[in-house]
Amino acid sequence: MSSIPPSADFDRLSTAEKILRLQDAWDRIAENPDSVEVTEAQKDALDSRLEALEQRPEEGASWEDTKDGIRKGR
């Protein structure tokens, strides 16, 4: 894995290189998901969204439909 360069160096990278560096950082964070704290406000928001989905499942979209929409630019 590469390391994220200091900010000044990061600014000199191409967009593609910046994306690779960010992906690297995210992969490192994802290696230990328990280290990412979820706030009470975030938990409340997730609970609220889950409750809304359970009450009105027809208003949601499947992952397949969502991916298709993204690919089609919607």
PEPE-V628404 format. One record per residue. N is the residue number from 0. RES is the residue in one small letter. SS is DSSP state (@ for helix, = for strand, . for the rest). Layout:
n/res/ss
N/RES/SS
N/RES/SS
This chain:
n/res/ss
0/m/.
1/s/.
2/s/.
3/i/.
4/p/.
5/p/.
6/s/@
7/a/@
8/d/@
9/f/@
10/d/@
11/r/@
12/l/.
13/s/.
14/t/@
15/a/@
16/e/@
17/k/@
18/i/@
19/l/@
20/r/@
21/l/@
22/q/@
23/d/@
24/a/@
25/w/@
26/d/@
27/r/@
28/i/@
29/a/@
30/e/.
31/n/.
32/p/@
33/d/@
34/s/@
35/v/.
36/e/.
37/v/.
38/t/.
39/e/@
40/a/@
41/q/@
42/k/@
43/d/@
44/a/@
45/l/@
46/d/@
47/s/@
48/r/@
49/l/@
50/e/@
51/a/@
52/l/@
53/e/@
54/q/@
55/r/.
56/p/@
57/e/@
58/e/@
59/g/.
60/a/.
61/s/.
62/w/@
63/e/@
64/d/@
65/t/@
66/k/@
67/d/@
68/g/@
69/i/@
70/r/@
71/k/.
72/g/.
73/r/.
